[in-house]
Amino acid sequence: MAMSVGSDGGDEKPMSDINTTPLVDVMLVLLIIFLIAVPVVVQTIEVQLPKVAFEPTTTKPENVSLSVTTDKDGSCMVYWNLTRVNSSELLDRAVAKLKADIEKAGGVENLTPEDLPEVHIRGDINTPYRCIGGTIYTMQLAGFPKVGFISQPDPGDIKVQRL
């Protein structure tokens, strides 16, 4: 890597052109290394997950029971107990419920994580994730830290599986 100082014509200025060939060579080598290394890093291990893992839930009166399903046209339907609510009503009801529970306990300082109400979501098997995910997001936005799912085990499977 030499620098040309000038030519015989009397021009004594140094040449300011950069030779980019080594830079391109290094970049191509790095590109090839990353193309080979990325599939190795992204590989996953096949794991057979359990069909249904459940624990019996203890239903407390302060828990919120939600059912999520879809309408014939594909719109999400959320039910608070047996009352259908839209997303803004769900948020309003959830905030009001949480405020009422905090006031009943005498303030936030009197609550422990075990005292906070839980949200139990029963999602239809044909419900798209956007409906259930939106419900989870709304309940967490309202301030509920515990959101769980209610599932139904296979008819012949009565034992409790612990993970």
N, C-alpha and C positions, 0 to 999 in steps of 0.2 A: 504494500500500500504506500506508494510513493506519491508525492505531490509534485505536479509540474510547476516549475518556477517561471517559465516563460518560453518564448520561442526565439529563433534566430533573428526575427524581424525587428528587434529592439523593444518589443512590448515586455516590460519588466513586472507586470502585475501577476500575482499568483492566480492560478485557475481555481474557481470556486465551485465547480461541479462536484457533486457527491456521487460516488459509485454505489448504486443501490442494489447491485447484484448480490452481495453477501447478506444484506438485510432480507431480501426476498428468499434466499436459500434458507436462512434460519427460520423465517416465518412458515415456509412450506414444511420444513421438518417438524416444527411444533404442531402444525395442523394435522399432519399424519399421526403424530404421537397421540394427540387428543382424540382423533377419530378412532384409534385403536383402543385407547384406555377407557373412553366413556361407556361403551357397552359392557365392559367388565364391571364397572362400578354400579351400573343401573340394574344388574341382574337381581332377581328376587328368589327367595326360597319358597317352594311350594309347601303350603301348610293346609291341612284339612281342618277347617274350623268346625266347632260343634254346631249342630242343627239348631238347638234351642238351649240356651243357658239361662236359668231363671232362679230366682230366690223368691220365696213367698213374701209378699209385701204386706206391711202393716199399714192399714188405712187409718189415717188420722183425720178428724173432721176438718182440720185446717188445710189439708192437701187439696190441690186443684186437679180436677180430672178433665182432660181434654181428649176429644176424639177428632181425628183428621181423616177426611176422605175427599173424593172429587165428585163433581157434578157430571152430568152426561156431556156437557160441552167442554170439560177439562178444567173448569175453575175449581179452586180450592174451597173446601167447606170445613170450617172449624166449629166444633160444638163445645161450649163450656157447660159441663154436665149434660143437660138435654136442650140447651138454648143455643141456637146458631148465632155466631158473632162474626163480624168482618175483622180485618186486621186492626183498625183503629179502635173498635170496641173492645177487642181482646187486650190491647195495650192499656186502655183506660180501666178496664175491669181488673187487670192484673195489678196495676199501680194502686188502685183503691183497695184491693184485697190485702196487699202487702202493708200499706199504711195502716189499715184497720188492725192487722195482726200486731204491728209494732206498737200501736197505741194501747191495744189490749194488754200487751206485756209490760207496759209502763215505760216504754222508750227503748231505743237501740241498745243502751248500756245494759239492759236486763236480759237481752237475748243471747243465746248461745247458738252455734251452728246447728245443733240438734233440735232447737226450738223453731227454727225457720220452717215454713211450709214447703212442701215439695210439689213439683209439677209432674203428673203422670200422663203420658201421651199414649193413646191407643191409635196407631196408624193402620189404615187399611192396607192390605198387601199390594193393591194395585195403585196406591197413591204415589205420585211422583215425588222425588226427593225435595223439589222446590217447595212443596206445600208443607212438609214436615220440617224442613230446614228453616223455613220462614217462621213457623210456629215456635221453634226452639229459639230463634233469634229474638223474636218479640218478647218471649217470656224472660230471657236473660237481660234484654234491654229494660224490662220493667223492674229487674232487681232480684229475680229468683235465682239463687245459686245452684239449686239442685233440680235437675231436669232428668227424668227417667222414662223408660219405655215399658209398657205393659205388653207382654207377649203371651201367646197361647201355646202350650206344649203339644206335641203330637198326642193323639188320643191314647195310645198305649204306654206313653212315657209319663210316669207319675213321680219318679224319683227326682230329688233335688240335685242338680249338678253344681258343684262349686268349682270356680276357677282359681 
